[in-house]
Amino acid sequence: MTLLITVIAAVICTVIWYVCEKARKLKISTLCFMYWSASLMWLVDAVVEYLEAGAEFFAPAASDMLNDGFLGLSAATLGMVIWVITVIVKDPNGTVKAAFAKRK
């Protein structure tokens, strides 16, 4: 489930990065790299788990699937939070700088 969630997030981010010029300016590629690397990590984890468990790998318990789903959503959310903080710190459009200048 974690693999599925992160792959879907990675594909969505990649499509947005490819289609939208404004997304490239906002460094969505950082988010793409985070999601694709998490997908690769969970792919390796799934392969190793399959080699250890065999056919039982394809029949997980409902509680295991629920836990994996929450873990995948948490990872996707954490990646988004890290990206938002990165965008705020880098401030590619100068929005934060303009807000502080207006305040003074």
C-alpha positions in Angstrom: 0.0 0.0 0.0 2.9 2.4 0.8 4.4 1.6 -2.6 1.1 2.3 -4.4 0.5 5.6 -2.6 4.0 6.9 -3.2 4.0 5.8 -6.9 0.7 7.6 -7.5 2.0 10.7 -5.8 5.2 10.5 -7.8 3.4 10.1 -11.1 1.0 13.0 -10.3 4.0 15.3 -9.4 5.9 14.3 -12.4 3.0 15.1 -14.7 2.5 18.5 -13.0 6.2 19.2 -13.3 6.1 18.3 -17.0 3.0 20.2 -18.0 3.2 23.4 -15.9 6.0 25.9 -16.2 5.0 27.6 -13.0 5.4 24.3 -11.1 9.0 24.1 -12.4 9.7 27.6 -11.0 8.3 26.5 -7.6 10.8 23.6 -7.6 8.2 20.8 -7.7 11.1 18.6 -9.0 12.2 18.4 -5.3 8.9 16.8 -4.5 9.2 14.5 -7.5 12.6 13.3 -6.3 11.3 12.7 -2.8 8.3 10.7 -4.0 10.3 8.7 -6.6 13.0 7.9 -4.0 10.4 6.7 -1.5 8.8 4.6 -4.2 12.1 3.0 -5.0 12.8 2.3 -1.3 9.4 0.6 -0.9 9.9 -1.4 -4.1 13.1 -2.8 -2.7 11.3 -3.5 0.6 8.5 -5.3 -1.3 10.9 -7.4 -3.3 12.9 -8.4 -0.1 9.7 -9.2 1.8 8.4 -11.3 -1.1 11.6 -13.2 -1.2 11.3 -13.9 2.5 7.5 -14.6 2.8 6.8 -16.1 -0.6 3.2 -16.3 -1.6 2.0 -15.0 1.8 3.2 -11.6 0.7 0.1 -11.3 -1.6 -2.4 -12.0 1.2 -1.8 -9.4 3.9 -4.1 -9.0 6.9 -6.6 -6.0 6.8 -4.9 -4.4 9.8 -1.5 -4.6 8.0 -3.0 -2.9 4.9 -4.6 -0.2 7.0 -1.2 0.4 8.8 0.6 0.5 5.4 -2.0 2.9 4.1 -1.5 5.3 7.0 2.2 5.0 6.6 2.0 5.8 2.9 -0.3 8.8 3.5 2.0 10.0 6.3 5.1 9.8 4.0 3.3 11.6 1.2 2.1 14.3 3.6 5.6 14.7 5.1 7.1 15.1 1.7 4.6 17.8 0.9 5.4 19.6 4.1 9.1 19.5 3.4 8.5 20.8 -0.1 6.3 23.7 1.2 9.0 24.7 3.7 11.6 24.6 1.0 9.5 26.8 -1.2 8.9 29.3 1.6 12.6 29.4 2.4 13.8 29.7 -1.2 10.9 32.1 -2.1 11.2 31.9 -5.9 8.4 34.4 -6.6 9.5 36.9 -3.9 6.2 36.6 -2.1 7.5 36.2 1.4 10.0 39.0 0.9 7.3 41.3 -0.4 5.1 40.5 2.6 7.8 41.4 5.0 8.7 44.6 3.1 5.0 45.6 3.2 4.8 45.0 6.9 7.6 47.4 7.8 
